[in-house]
Amino acid sequence: MTIKLGDRIPNATLNYLQDGVKAITTDEIFKGRKVVMFSVPGAFTPTCSAKHLPGYMQNLAKFASKGIDVVCLAVNDAFVMDAWAKNQKVPDGLRMLADGNGTFSKALGLEMDGTAFGLGMRGKRFALYAEDGVVKRLNVEAPGEFKVSNAETMLAAIV
């Protein structure tokens, strides 16, 4: 079942790279905070690298001015997410999180079967806005689309 407005973000552990692989819980990410989490089907993939991630990087200060943290999620490992962050010159304020086994994406009901494209199980392209761990906005893209999960759309929806 897909997460919906008013639902609480499920408990899960994600990873990032900082002097080795570090774990962070969704409670640590969302509790007491305003957070936009955007999910990409994969690091280094065309739309993700050319449009999705760069849009959030360009608008990071606008989110910060509203007291909103921004995190990027992908069903990749922490090493890939770190390499992608370095390749894209991601600023420190944008956290790159790995959902290595896709368990969090599946818990959200937002997993995507990319086996036809050699990708295996991934997360759908989406963006959500949560306050204190409760979903206030959820924009999920139709397959192959990039219209509703971009930074500009999320900024406009949150105001």
Secondary structure, DSSP 4 states (H G I P E B T S, - for coil): ----TTPBPPP-EEEEESSSEEEEEHHHHHTTSEEEEEEES-TT-HHIIIIIHHHHHHTHHHHHHTTEEEEEEESS-HHHHHHHHHHHT--TTEEEEE-TTSHHHHHHT-EEE-GGGT--EEEPSEEEEEETTEEEEEEEPPTT--SSSSHHHHHHHH-
